[in-house]
Amino acid sequence: MQKHYVELTPLGRMGEPEDVALPAAFLASDDSRWISGELILVAGGE
């Protein structure tokens, strides 16, 4: 089942914690001060 889902992803691999770390760090920084109430998908380019 995992192989099937990996084949459906644009990057052809499972996500790793590091893939979410950069967007999470950005949202925790002052650079994101004007972002509120948004849904940010970290999905490898879907």
Buried (B, 14 or more C-beta within 10 A) or exposed (E): EEEEEEEEBEEEEEEEEEBEEEEEEEEEEEEBEEEEEEEEEEEEEE
